[in-house]
Amino acid sequence: MKYSEIKDLTVDELVKRKSKMTEELFVSKMKHSLGQLSNPLEIRHTRRNLAQVNTALGSKLSEKKA
């Protein structure tokens, strides 16, 4: 997902997406440790997407305060 798509989401949608991605990352890490993950690059993509969501969420919250 591109950052331009992420930054247009509302704060509530970003929080939901963040919790969903955190859970996905946990599951992917567990599968990787058990040897059940077919594509280990999923961890990298999920981590990067989670960072983008956190960045967008932080900027939305800072705009709200100002």
C-alpha positions as CSV (number, residue, x, y, z in Angstrom):
1,M,0.0,0.0,0.0
2,K,1.3,3.4,-0.9
3,Y,1.8,6.2,1.7
4,S,-0.5,8.5,-0.3
5,E,-3.3,6.1,0.2
6,I,-2.6,5.7,3.9
7,K,-2.4,9.4,4.7
8,D,-5.9,10.0,3.4
9,L,-7.4,7.6,6.0
10,T,-9.1,8.9,9.2
11,V,-7.5,8.4,12.6
12,D,-10.0,5.7,13.5
13,E,-9.2,3.7,10.3
14,L,-5.4,4.1,11.0
15,V,-5.8,2.8,14.6
16,K,-7.8,-0.2,13.3
17,R,-5.2,-0.9,10.6
18,K,-2.4,-0.5,13.1
19,S,-3.8,-3.1,15.4
20,K,-4.5,-5.5,12.5
21,M,-1.0,-5.1,11.1
22,T,0.5,-5.7,14.5
23,E,-1.4,-8.9,14.8
24,E,-0.3,-9.9,11.3
25,L,3.3,-9.2,12.2
26,F,3.1,-11.3,15.3
27,V,1.5,-14.3,13.4
28,S,4.1,-14.0,10.6
29,K,7.0,-14.0,13.1
30,M,5.6,-17.1,14.9
31,K,5.1,-18.9,11.6
32,H,8.6,-18.0,10.6
33,S,10.1,-19.3,13.8
34,L,8.2,-22.6,13.3
35,G,9.2,-22.9,9.7
36,Q,5.7,-22.5,8.3
37,L,6.1,-19.2,6.6
38,S,6.3,-19.7,2.8
39,N,7.6,-16.2,2.1
40,P,9.8,-14.6,4.8
41,L,9.6,-11.2,3.0
42,E,6.1,-10.9,4.3
43,I,7.6,-9.9,7.6
44,R,9.6,-7.0,6.0
45,H,6.5,-5.8,4.0
46,T,4.3,-5.9,7.1
47,R,6.9,-4.1,9.2
48,R,7.3,-1.3,6.6
49,N,3.5,-0.9,6.1
50,L,3.1,-0.7,9.9
51,A,5.8,2.0,10.0
52,Q,3.9,4.0,7.3
53,V,0.7,3.7,9.3
54,N,2.5,4.9,12.5
55,T,3.9,7.9,10.6
56,A,0.6,8.9,9.2
57,L,-1.1,8.4,12.6
58,G,1.5,10.6,14.3
59,S,1.1,13.3,11.7
60,K,-2.7,13.2,12.0
61,L,-2.5,13.4,15.8
62,S,0.0,16.3,15.8
63,E,-2.3,18.2,13.4
64,K,-5.2,17.7,15.7
65,K,-3.3,19.1,18.7
66,A,-2.1,22.2,16.8
